[in-house]
């Protein structure tokens, strides 16, 4: 019987290096605690006169946050209103302090942006059972 074929892998040495370890501990056990938080920020963008202008500001905020802080980010509300937006950011780390530090930095970044006025900022932590 010949070697088994792996989909998407063309060379055997690639197949060996592409194997993923399955030695993970369940969430809540020592060394494998998961801390996740979502940050929701509602903003007013007074200098925009169209959806196109608003989306340029929103895209800059979202893409910069992703690149600079390593968070997941997206516009999550008020997509069809041209001077208002809700931005969502999420972070996951091994410690709650690290998640808080990252989201504090994102929060400060959005608050300091000259083209937006922050209307509301909320955090929601993911609850895990231990």
N, C-alpha and C positions, 0 to 999 in steps of 0.2 A: 504494500500500500504506500503511495507517495505522500509527500508532505501536504499538510492541510493548507488551503488557500485562505489568506486573510484579506478581507475587503479593504481597499484603499492603501494597502502596503505593497510596494513593488519589489523591495529587496529584503532578503532574510535578515540582514544586520539591522535594518530599520525596524523590522518586526520585533526583534529582541530588545532594542532600546526603547520601543514604544510601550512596553508592558507597564501597567500601572499597579502599584502595590495595593493590596486589599487588607493590610494590617492596620486598620483604623479602630480606635476605641469608640464605643458608643458615647454620644453626647452626655456630659455630666460625670464621666469618670475622670480620674486624675490625669491631667495633661491634655484633656480633650474638651474643655469647657468652651462653649460657644457664647459669645456676647455679640448681639446685633441690635442696632438702633436705626430708626428712620427719622429723618429731620424734614419737616415740612415748613416751607417759608412762603408766605403770601406777600407779593410785592406789587406796588403801584409804579408804573413807568410813565411819568408825566410828559416826557419829551417826545413821545412817539405819536405819530399821526396816522399810522396804518398798522395792519397786522404784520406787514413785511418789516417795518422798522422795529416793532416789538420783538419779532422772532430773531432779529439780528442781535439784540441785547440779550435775550434769553439764551440763544445759542452760545454766545460768548461766556455767560455765567456758567452754563452747564458744562461746556467743553473744558473750560479752565479748571473748574472744580474736579472733574474727572482726572485731568492730567496732573494738576498740582497736588491734590490730596488723596488720590487713589480711591475715590468713592464711586458708587453707582449714582447716576444723576439723570433727571428727566424733568420736562415740564409736565405736570400731572393735573393741572386744573386751569380753567379759564382760557382754553386755547383759542376761542373765538372772540375774546374781548381784547381790544387793542391797547389798553393801558393797564391791564391787570394780568397777573400770572400767579400760579402756584407752582413752586419748584419742590421736587422731592429728591432727597439725598439719602443714601444708606451706606452704613459701614459695618463691617464684621471684623472681630479680632479676638485674640485669646484672653484679653483682659478688658473689663468694663472701662477702666481708666484710659486705655488707649483709644477705645471707641469714642469716649467723651472728648478727649483731646483733639481727635481728628474732626469731629463734628463741631467743636468749638471753633476750630480754624475755618471751617466752611462757613459757619454762621458769621464770624467776623469779616470774612471776605465779602459775603453778600451785603452785609450792613455797610461796609466801606465803599461799595461801588457807587460812583457819583450819579449814575443814571437811574437808580432805583430808590424807592422809599419802602422800607419793610413795614408791613401792616401787622403781620403775625408770624410767630415762630414757635413751633411745637415739636416735641420729641416723643416717640413711641418706642419703648424697648420690647424686644422679643422675650417672652417668658419661656424659660426652659425648666423642665423638672429634673431634679437630681436624685 
